[in-house]
Amino acid sequence: MKYIEVNAQQELVFNETDIPEIADDECLLKVKSFGVNRADLLQRAGKYPAPPGESPILGLEVCGDIVKTGDQVNSFSTKERVFGLVAGGGYAQYVKIKAAHMMTLPDELSYAQGAAIAEVYLTAYQSLFSIAKLQTTDHILIHGGASGVGTAAIQLAKAIGAKVTVTISNDRKAQACKTLGADNIINYRQQDFVAWKKQHLKSGFNVILDIVGGDNVQKNIDAVALDGRIVMLAMLGGRFCDQVDVAKMLFKRVNIHASTLRNRSDDYKTQLVADFTKQFSAAVKGQQINAVIEQEFDWQQADQAHQLMTSNSNIGKYILTIPDI
């Protein structure tokens, strides 16, 4: 099979390798589309290697057709259209995937739409519900509201009736977040979100979802409510914060939880997929919640998609599609 490899110069090049062998609890997918994630860019740069025992090939979310099932798999069959999570191997014509980490792709959705769901929606679901225990009465602040995870988090939070405020960088992203249901929009280039909170909120945000890190760490503490929950997913603004007011953390009884998804255990991912499917599969099928796609590319244009992602101009996902041969 063909796959996209990162060479010694950190360039994306095509190579060939054997089709993966599957275990009894796995399926073999013929990949139709796969999502581009910032983790792919970090892995390409040598900063985020695949977990031990996982494929070193890039790619964390895929959508395609089942061509083979393991002996213990009875919930799926060949020729079914599915999407799901992998810990590596997505940038390839074929990938092995745990059956318990897959979901059926509704007939109403394209392969590209399916490829845009798994990583961002499961990350957002994990953050909002498994970690932050988001409630209908909560007010959540989502940094990077137009990002892949941000667009997913807006829709999941609104689906349960929570109030949503987002930070964005321009009018195009503001309009997209408003269309998805965000109640309040803060352009962080024009207004500081802590100042906005002081002007509009008496108590602060119950939940903050942060992909920025850096100096946002202290600002999040300033903006969060008593007993508030802050979930940190990335560090686009830097890995260090100059100062953190521990006294304010203690006074507010702040819960700060840093999280990733890729290196979680198989059992954890299995439960996460099951919980998400139970709560939101009908909404996915009915398109009450949607995959937001900025642009779809042929996988020959993978480098172009990577370069665009570094510009932070996207609303939602970049998707790569493998043409039929």
Beta strands, then each sheet from edge to edge (+ up, - down):
strand 1: 2-6
strand 2: 12-16
strand 3: 26-35
strand 4: 61-69
strand 5: 81-85
strand 6: 94-98
strand 7: 102-104
strand 8: 139-142
strand 9: 163-168
strand 10: 184-187
strand 11: 205-210
strand 12: 224-232
strand 13: 255-258
strand 14: 293-298
strand 15: 317-321
sheet 1: 1+ 2-
sheet 2: 6+ 3- 4+ 5- 7+
sheet 3: 6+ 3- 15+ 14+
sheet 4: 10+ 9+ 8+ 11+ 12+ 13+
end
